[in-house]
Amino acid sequence: MANARVKIDYRKVGDMTSPLIEERVHAIAARAGDGFEGSVIQTDRPHGAVYATTFKARRRNARDNTLLKAVQG
């Protein structure tokens, strides 16, 4: 039986998954409420982050775990 080699084009995989991650990030930021924003950065693969941009949002996240609840849906 011959060995098969598979070569993965990581740039293409990143391009395919980036819109999905961006959609998820914006959904989480919307569920978290006012004062939360999200962004996607591209390194070797796309990474999404949602963060509090205002003092009230940071306080609410510290008190109520707003981001954790938003991720869980």
DSSP file (Angstrom, degrees, kcal/mol; ACC not computed):
  #  RESIDUE AA STRUCTURE BP1 BP2  ACC     N-H-->O    O-->H-N    N-H-->O    O-->H-N    TCO  KAPPA ALPHA  PHI   PSI    X-CA   Y-CA   Z-CA
    1    1 A M              0   0    0      0, 0.0     2,-0.2     0, 0.0     0, 0.0   0.000 360.0 360.0 360.0 132.6    0.0    0.0    0.0
    2    2 A A        -     0   0    0      1,-0.1     2,-0.4     0, 0.0     0, 0.0  -0.504 360.0-118.6 -83.2 147.7    1.4    3.4   -1.0
    3    3 A N        -     0   0    0     -2,-0.2     2,-0.4     1,-0.0    -1,-0.1  -0.694  25.4-145.5 -83.7 135.2    1.7    6.3    1.4
    4    4 A A        -     0   0    0     -2,-0.4     2,-0.5     2,-0.0    -1,-0.0  -0.833   6.2-150.4-102.3 139.3   -0.2    9.4    0.5
    5    5 A R        -     0   0    0     -2,-0.4     2,-0.5     2,-0.0    -2,-0.0  -0.917   7.3-164.4-110.7 135.4    1.1   12.8    1.2
    6    6 A V        -     0   0    0     -2,-0.5     2,-0.6     2,-0.0    -2,-0.0  -0.974   2.0-162.3-118.9 127.7   -1.3   15.7    1.9
    7    7 A K        -     0   0    0     -2,-0.5     2,-0.5     2,-0.0    -2,-0.0  -0.950  10.9-151.0-112.1 120.8    0.0   19.3    1.7
    8    8 A I        -     0   0    0     -2,-0.6     2,-1.1     1,-0.0     3,-0.1  -0.768   7.5-144.3 -94.9 129.6   -2.3   21.8    3.5
    9    9 A D     >  -     0   0    0     -2,-0.5     4,-2.0     1,-0.2     3,-0.4  -0.790  16.1-171.2 -91.1  97.1   -2.3   25.4    2.2
   10   10 A Y  H  > S+     0   0    0     -2,-1.1     4,-2.5     1,-0.2    -1,-0.2   0.794  81.0  59.1 -65.3 -30.0   -2.7   27.2    5.5
   11   11 A R  H  > S+     0   0    0      2,-0.2     4,-2.2     1,-0.2    -1,-0.2   0.912 108.0  46.1 -64.3 -41.2   -3.3   30.6    3.8
   12   12 A K  H  > S+     0   0    0     -3,-0.4     4,-2.2     2,-0.2    -2,-0.2   0.902 111.8  51.0 -67.3 -40.9   -6.3   29.1    2.0
   13   13 A V  H  X S+     0   0    0     -4,-2.0     4,-2.1     1,-0.2    -2,-0.2   0.915 111.3  48.8 -62.4 -42.1   -7.6   27.5    5.2
   14   14 A G  H  X S+     0   0    0     -4,-2.5     4,-1.9     1,-0.2    -2,-0.2   0.896 110.3  50.7 -63.6 -40.7   -7.3   30.9    6.9
   15   15 A D  H  < S+     0   0    0     -4,-2.2    -1,-0.2     1,-0.2    -2,-0.2   0.853 112.0  48.2 -65.0 -34.2   -9.1   32.7    4.1
   16   16 A M  H  < S+     0   0    0     -4,-2.2     4,-0.4     1,-0.2    -2,-0.2   0.866 117.6  39.3 -73.9 -36.3  -11.9   30.1    4.3
   17   17 A T  H  X S+     0   0    0     -4,-2.1     4,-2.3     1,-0.2     5,-0.2   0.680  95.1  81.7 -90.3 -18.0  -12.3   30.3    8.1
   18   18 A S  H  X S+     0   0    0     -4,-1.9     4,-2.6     1,-0.2     5,-0.2   0.897  91.4  49.1 -57.6 -45.2  -11.9   34.1    8.5
   19   19 A P  H  > S+     0   0    0      0, 0.0     4,-2.2     0, 0.0    -1,-0.2   0.876 111.1  51.4 -63.5 -34.1  -15.4   35.0    7.6
   20   20 A L  H  > S+     0   0    0     -4,-0.4     4,-2.0     2,-0.2    -2,-0.2   0.917 112.3  45.4 -66.5 -42.4  -16.8   32.4   10.0
   21   21 A I  H  X S+     0   0    0     -4,-2.3     4,-2.6     2,-0.2    -1,-0.2   0.901 111.9  52.0 -67.6 -40.9  -14.7   33.7   12.8
   22   22 A E  H  X S+     0   0    0     -4,-2.6     4,-2.2    -5,-0.2    -2,-0.2   0.906 109.8  49.5 -62.3 -41.3  -15.6   37.3   12.0
   23   23 A E  H  X S+     0   0    0     -4,-2.2     4,-1.9     1,-0.2    -1,-0.2   0.911 112.1  48.1 -62.4 -43.3  -19.3   36.5   12.0
   24   24 A R  H  X S+     0   0    0     -4,-2.0     4,-2.3     2,-0.2    -2,-0.2   0.900 110.1  51.9 -65.8 -41.4  -18.9   34.7   15.4
   25   25 A V  H  X S+     0   0    0     -4,-2.6     4,-2.4     1,-0.2    -2,-0.2   0.921 110.8  47.2 -62.0 -45.0  -17.0   37.6   16.9
   26   26 A H  H  X S+     0   0    0     -4,-2.2     4,-2.0     1,-0.2    -1,-0.2   0.859 110.9  52.5 -67.7 -33.9  -19.6   40.1   15.9
   27   27 A A  H  X S+     0   0    0     -4,-1.9     4,-2.2     2,-0.2    -2,-0.2   0.912 110.7  47.1 -66.3 -41.9  -22.4   37.9   17.2
   28   28 A I  H  X S+     0   0    0     -4,-2.3     4,-2.1     2,-0.2    -2,-0.2   0.918 111.9  50.1 -65.7 -43.4  -20.7   37.6   20.6
   29   29 A A  H  X S+     0   0    0     -4,-2.4     4,-1.4     1,-0.2     7,-0.2   0.882 110.9  49.9 -63.1 -37.7  -20.1   41.4   20.8
   30   30 A A  H  < S+     0   0    0     -4,-2.0    -1,-0.2     1,-0.2    -2,-0.2   0.896 111.2  48.4 -68.2 -39.5  -23.8   42.0   19.9
   31   31 A R  H  < S+     0   0    0     -4,-2.2    -2,-0.2     1,-0.2    -1,-0.2   0.841 106.7  57.3 -68.2 -32.2  -24.9   39.6   22.7
   32   32 A A  H  < S-     0   0    0     -4,-2.1    -1,-0.2     1,-0.2     2,-0.2   0.842 105.0-144.9 -69.0 -32.3  -22.6   41.2   25.2
   33   33 A G    ><  +     0   0    0     -4,-1.4     3,-1.2    -5,-0.2    -1,-0.2  -0.601  42.3   0.7 107.6-165.0  -24.3   44.6   24.6
   34   34 A D  T 3  S+     0   0    0      1,-0.2     3,-0.1    -2,-0.2    20,-0.1  -0.312 119.5  31.1 -64.5 141.5  -23.1   48.2   24.5
   35   35 A G  T 3  S+     0   0    0      1,-0.3    18,-3.8    18,-0.1    19,-0.8   0.464  93.3 107.2  92.7   2.1  -19.5   48.9   25.1
   36   36 A F  E <   +A   52   0A   0     -3,-1.2     2,-0.3    16,-0.2    -1,-0.3  -0.942  41.4 177.9-117.2 136.8  -18.1   45.7   23.6
   37   37 A E  E     -A   51   0A   0     14,-2.6    14,-2.9    -2,-0.4     2,-0.3  -0.910  11.6-151.1-131.1 159.2  -16.3   45.4   20.3
   38   38 A G  E     -A   50   0A   0     -2,-0.3     2,-0.3    12,-0.2    12,-0.2  -0.934  11.0-178.6-130.2 155.5  -14.7   42.6   18.4
   39   39 A S  E     -A   49   0A   0     10,-2.5    10,-2.5    -2,-0.3     2,-0.4  -0.983  17.5-141.4-148.6 158.3  -11.9   42.2   15.9
   40   40 A V  E     -A   48   0A   0     -2,-0.3     2,-0.3     8,-0.2     8,-0.2  -0.987  16.0-167.9-122.4 129.1  -10.2   39.5   13.9
   41   41 A I  E     -A   47   0A   0      6,-2.6     6,-2.9    -2,-0.4     2,-0.6  -0.881  13.8-139.4-114.6 152.0   -6.5   39.5   13.4
   42   42 A Q  E     +A   46   0A   0     -2,-0.3     2,-0.1     4,-0.2    -2,-0.0  -0.935  39.5 140.1-114.5 112.5   -4.6   37.3   10.9
   43   43 A T  S    S-     0   0    0      2,-1.7    -1,-0.0    -2,-0.6     4,-0.0   0.200  88.8 -35.4-111.0-120.7   -1.4   35.6   11.9
   44   44 A D  S    S+     0   0    0      1,-0.2   -30,-0.1    -2,-0.1    -2,-0.1   0.684 142.2   7.2 -75.7 -16.5   -0.7   32.1   10.9
   45   45 A R  S    S-     0   0    0    -31,-0.1    -2,-1.7    -4,-0.1    -1,-0.2  -0.962  99.0 -83.9-153.0 160.5   -4.4   31.6   11.3
   46   46 A P  E     -A   42   0A   0      0, 0.0     2,-0.4     0, 0.0    -4,-0.2  -0.472  40.9-167.1 -73.7 139.0   -7.3   34.0   12.1
   47   47 A H  E     -A   41   0A   0     -6,-2.9    -6,-2.6    -2,-0.2     2,-0.4  -0.983   4.7-154.2-124.8 136.1   -7.9   34.9   15.7
   48   48 A G  E     -A   40   0A   0     -2,-0.4     2,-0.4    -8,-0.2    -8,-0.2  -0.866  11.9-177.9-110.8 146.0  -11.0   36.6   17.0
   49   49 A A  E     -A   39   0A   0    -10,-2.5   -10,-2.5    -2,-0.4     2,-0.4  -0.999  12.8-163.3-143.1 138.6  -11.2   38.8   20.2
   50   50 A V  E     +A   38   0A   0     -2,-0.4     2,-0.3   -12,-0.2   -12,-0.2  -0.984  22.8 172.0-118.9 134.0  -14.1   40.6   21.9
   51   51 A Y  E     -A   37   0A   0    -14,-2.9   -14,-2.6    -2,-0.4     2,-0.4  -0.955  36.2-104.5-143.5 157.7  -13.2   43.2   24.4
   52   52 A A  E     -A   36   0A   0     -2,-0.3   -16,-0.2   -16,-0.2   -17,-0.1  -0.687  26.7-175.9 -84.0 132.4  -14.8   45.9   26.5
   53   53 A T        +     0   0    0    -18,-3.8     2,-0.3    -2,-0.4   -17,-0.2   0.582  62.9  54.1-105.5 -13.4  -14.2   49.5   25.2
   54   54 A T  S  > S-     0   0    0    -19,-0.8     4,-2.2     1,-0.1     5,-0.2  -0.815  81.9-118.7-120.1 161.3  -15.8   51.5   28.0
   55   55 A F  H  > S+     0   0    0     -2,-0.3     4,-2.6     1,-0.2     5,-0.2   0.900 115.1  53.2 -63.4 -40.7  -15.4   51.7   31.7
   56   56 A K  H  > S+     0   0    0      1,-0.2     4,-2.6     2,-0.2    -1,-0.2   0.893 109.6  48.5 -62.3 -39.4  -19.0   50.6   32.3
   57   57 A A  H  > S+     0   0    0      2,-0.2     4,-2.4     1,-0.2    -1,-0.2   0.901 111.2  49.6 -68.6 -40.5  -18.6   47.6   30.0
   58   58 A R  H  X S+     0   0    0     -4,-2.2     4,-2.2     2,-0.2    -2,-0.2   0.916 113.2  47.1 -63.3 -41.9  -15.4   46.6   31.8
   59   59 A R  H  X S+     0   0    0     -4,-2.6     4,-2.4     2,-0.2     5,-0.2   0.921 112.4  49.3 -64.9 -43.8  -17.1   46.9   35.2
   60   60 A R  H  X S+     0   0    0     -4,-2.6     4,-3.1     1,-0.2     6,-0.4   0.885 111.4  49.9 -63.5 -38.0  -20.1   44.9   34.0
   61   61 A N  H  X S+     0   0    0     -4,-2.4     4,-1.7     2,-0.2    -1,-0.2   0.901 112.0  47.5 -67.0 -40.2  -17.9   42.2   32.6
   62   62 A A  H  < S+     0   0    0     -4,-2.2    -2,-0.2    -5,-0.2    -1,-0.2   0.883 120.8  37.7 -66.3 -38.5  -15.9   42.0   35.9
   63   63 A R  H  < S+     0   0    0     -4,-2.4    -2,-0.2    -5,-0.2    -3,-0.2   0.905 133.0  21.1 -79.8 -43.6  -19.1   41.9   38.0
   64   64 A D  H  < S-     0   0    0     -4,-3.1    -3,-0.2    -5,-0.2    -2,-0.2   0.387  93.1-121.7-112.6   2.1  -21.4   39.8   35.8
   65   65 A N     X  +     0   0    0     -4,-1.7     4,-2.2    -5,-0.3     5,-0.2   0.935  45.3 171.8  53.9  48.5  -19.0   37.8   33.5
   66   66 A T  H  >  +     0   0    0     -6,-0.4     4,-2.2     1,-0.2     5,-0.1   0.888  69.8  47.5 -58.8 -45.4  -20.8   39.3   30.5
   67   67 A L  H  > S+     0   0    0      2,-0.2     4,-2.2     1,-0.2    -1,-0.2   0.899 110.2  52.2 -67.2 -39.9  -18.3   38.0   27.9
   68   68 A L  H  > S+     0   0    0      1,-0.2     4,-1.8     2,-0.2    -1,-0.2   0.923 112.3  45.7 -61.2 -43.7  -18.3   34.5   29.2
   69   69 A K  H  X S+     0   0    0     -4,-2.2     4,-0.7     1,-0.2    -1,-0.2   0.863 111.0  53.6 -67.1 -35.6  -22.1   34.5   29.1
   70   70 A A  H  < S+     0   0    0     -4,-2.2     3,-0.3    -5,-0.2    -2,-0.2   0.859 108.3  49.8 -67.9 -35.1  -22.1   35.9   25.6
   71   71 A V  H  < S+     0   0    0     -4,-2.2    -1,-0.2     1,-0.2    -2,-0.2   0.893 108.2  52.7 -69.2 -39.3  -19.8   33.2   24.4
   72   72 A Q  H  <        0   0    0     -4,-1.8    -1,-0.2    -5,-0.2    -2,-0.2   0.650 360.0 360.0 -72.8 -14.3  -21.9   30.5   25.8
   73   73 A G     <        0   0    0     -4,-0.7    -3,-0.2    -3,-0.3    -2,-0.1   0.449 360.0 360.0  90.7 360.0  -25.0   31.9   24.0
